[in-house]
C-alpha cells in the first residue's frame, strides 16, 4: 500500500452539506441510471475537498458518482458517507482499487432499499396518512399537520444520522479491514452481494413470457411451461443479458427503448410474447 499524502478529513460541516443536498435526491430521475445525478450532486462538494490537489482523480470520482444508483432517498446519505470514506482512502493511496467503491455502493443499495421502503414508506408513511386522514375528514387542521410531523420528523432524523454514521463507519471499519489484510475478501463478498442484488432485481422487475405453443387444443404444449421447467425466469434473464450487451457497446438508451417498444408490439401482435 503506497500512501501519497496526509489527506484533509471531512468535517461535520461537510456531512451536514451532504445531508441537505440529499433532499434533492429524486429531483432528477430517469430509467437509465435512475437517481445517479442526485447522488452525484449530494457528494460533489465533499469530493472536491477530498481531491482538492488532484484534478484527475476528482474527474474520475465524479464520473464514478454518475453510475447507476437507486435506493430509498432517506437512506441514500448512508451510502454517500461510505462512498466518501472510500474516496478518502483512494486519495491517500496510489494503489487503491477504485472498482471496490462501485462494488460496495452496489452491494448496499438493495438491502438498504429493502429496509427503507418497508419501514419508512411501507409502514411509517401509511401510519401517518391513516392518522392524518382520519382527522382531516372531520375538518380538523391537525390532520395535515400530524401527517407531516409523524412522517417527516423520523424521516429527517434518519436521513441526518445516515449522513454522519455512513461516513464514520466507512472511515473506521474499512480502514481497519484494509490494515488487517481482509480488504480483498471484503471486496469479494461485496461483489457477490451486488450480483445477488442485481439478480433479484432482474427477477422482480423484468417480466418476459411467451405465448407460443406446440400443437393445438387442450393437448398443446406451452413453450413457457417448458422454459420454466428448465429454468424459471430464463426469458427475463436472457432479455437482461441482451440489454447488458448493448449497453456495454455504448448503444444509445433512447434507441434501445424505441426498439423495445416496436419489438414488443410486433411480438404481441403475432402472439410471440404475452403479458
Secondary structure, 3 states (H helix, E strand, C coil): CCECCCCCCCCHHHHHHHHHHHHHCCCCCECCCECHHHHHHHHHHHHHHHCCCCHHHHHHHHHHHCCCECCCCCCHHHHHHHHHHHHHHHHHECCCCCHHHHHHHHHHHHHHHHHHHHHHHHHHHHHHHHHHHHHHCCCCCHHHHHHHHHHHHHHHHHHHHHHHHHHHHHHHHHHHHHHCCCHHHHHHHHHHHHHHHHHHHHHHHCCCEECCEECCHHHCEEHHHHHHHHCCCHHHHHHHHHHHHHHHCCCCHHHHHHHHHHHHHHHHHCCCEEC
